[in-house]
Amino acid sequence: MDHYIPKRRIPVTVWADHLQGVSGQVFLDLDPTGHSHQTILERLNQSSPFLPIGMGEEGRIHLLHRHRIHRITPGRQVLQGDVFSRGFQPWREERAEIVLCDGTHLQGVVWMPLERETERLSDYLNRLGSDFFVLLSATGVHLLNTQSVVEVELAESAGAPLSIEAA
């Protein structure tokens, strides 16, 4: 018999293979001890392949395959602590412009917890595999699926001209 875990409903907008900007609610586990609560980022990065999302006026549950979700944007009233937790580990923010497979262009800063001080954005994204990551933009917080990212343009340059003409 399955054990029931109390949930919180967090409003989000979902973009997936066949969903474009659909409103819904993500269900996050409540910690019975009250010490820490699950974040949307933690929920998205769980190993389970399907993510339950309440949609429509009736709140009917839809099970979306995590790998088919391109982006999730929390509602404006959602607290940052419900989206992702900065915690006590070192982190950095890197400016980037990101293009998703559905043609969406987003720009802002990628929040990245660091494994080492010298870690670059490319190292971080390669380390994620098929997980989601956080982009903080002028329009809000976006949780992006690494599998949906086509291109990341960094704010930094290579430091030297790449063509002979530029030299």
N, C-alpha and C positions, 0 to 999 in steps of 0.2 A: 504494500500500500504506500502511495506517495505521501510525503509530508508536505502540508500546506505552509507556505512562507508568505507572510503578509506583504502586500505590495503598495507602492505609491504610483500614481498615474501622473506622468509628466508630458505636457503637450509638445508635439514636434511636427515638423513638416518633412515629408519623405520624398526623395527622388530615387527611383529604381528603374529597372529595365522597362516596365510598363506602367509606371506611376510618375507623374510629373507634378510635384508640388502638392501632394495630398496631405491634408491635416490628419493627425492621429494622436495616439497616446502610447508612449512606451511605458512598460511596467517594470519598476525597479524594486528589488528586494529591500525590505526594511530589516535592519539589524535588531533582533529582539532585545539585545543588551543596551541599545541606544548609543553605542560608542562610535560606530561608523556606518554610513549608509552607502549602498551601491550607487555609482554614477552611471550616466548614459554611456560614457566611453568604456567603462568596465563591462557593462552589459553587452555592448556591441563586440567587444573583444573576447567574449567567452568562447569556448570551443564548440558550443552547440550550433548546428548549422541554421536553425530557424529562429527568427526573432518574432515573438508575438506582439502585434500592434493593434490597438483598438481603433476602428475607423467608422466613420458615418455617424448619423444622429443616434443610432441604437448602440453604438460602441461595439459593434460586432468584431470579434477577434479574427485577425488575418495573420497567418504565419508566413512571413517573408523570408526567403533564403538570404542570409547575410551577404553572401558573395554577389548577389544581384542588386543589392542596395548601393547606390552611388554616393548619396549624401543624406545626412539628417541634420536639420537645423532646429534647435530647441526654440520654443516660444520666447518672446522678448521678456516675459515676466519670470522666466525660469532662472533661478539662482545659479551662478557659475559653479558653486560647490555641488550642484546636482548634475552638472554636465561633465566636469572633470575635476580632479583633485591635484593641486600643485604639490601637496605634501611637503616633506622635509628634504627630499632628494634634490640634488642640483638640477637645474633646467635652464634653458635658453630659448629665446624667440628669434627666428630668422625670417627676414622679409622674403616673400616669394610670390610669383604669379603662377597659378595652377590651372591647367586645362584638363577637364574631365572628358571621358569617352562620349558623353552626350553633347559635347560642344560647349559646355558651361566654362566660362573664364572667371576665376575668382582671384583676388589679390588681397594680401594681408600679411600676417606673421604666423608662421608655423610654430606652435608651442611644442617643444621637445624635451622630455626628461633625458638627462645625459647619463651615459654609462661611464664616460671619461670626458675630461675637460676639452680635449682636442677634437671631439666628435663633430663632424660636419653634418649638414642637412642630408646629404647623399648617404652618409653612413647610417643615420637614423632611419631614413625611409627604407633602405635596403634591409635593415635589421627587423623592421616591422613585418615583413612577409605579406600576409593577407589581412592584417589588422587595420583598424581605423585610426586616424590621427586628427588633431585639433588644428583648425585654421581660424584665427581671430581676425575678422575683417570689419570694415566700416559698417557693413550691413548686419553684423552679428557673428555669433559663433557657429562654425560649420564643422561637422564631424565627417571626414572624407574617407572613403574606402580606398586603400592603396591600389587595389586591383582596378579601380575606375580612373586612376590618374594616367593621363597620356603624356603630359609634359609638365615639368616644373622649371620655371625660369627664375634663377637666383638673382639677388640684388648685387652679388659680388661678381667681379670679373676674374679672368685667369691671371691678371697681373702683367701680362705681356701680350703684344699683338699676336693674333693667330694667323694673320695673312702677311705675305711679304710686302704688299702694297702699303699696309698700315705701319710698317716698321720704318 
